[in-house]
């Protein structure tokens, strides 16, 4: 997909170079190259953004379920009692 967009930008850049003035060349490149390319990238990235949002929501609900069921705050604390050292070996 990116190779197609790069090819499109190359072609539009060549068309913009042949424009009679610099201003018109910039307008051609931005209007006919960058604008459509950014639109295509935005539309193509919508699926990725949707998946990331669903993943964030899933992680948030899973964390809420864990803390709600156990009453924990989401951090692991040391036990309240001390652990006895092993007996000395002879």
ABEGO torsion letter per residue (X at the ends): XAAAAAAAAAAAAAAAAABABAAAAAAAAAAAAAAAAAAAAAAAAAAAAAAAAAAAAAAAAAAAAAAAAAGBAGBBBBBABBBBBBBBBX
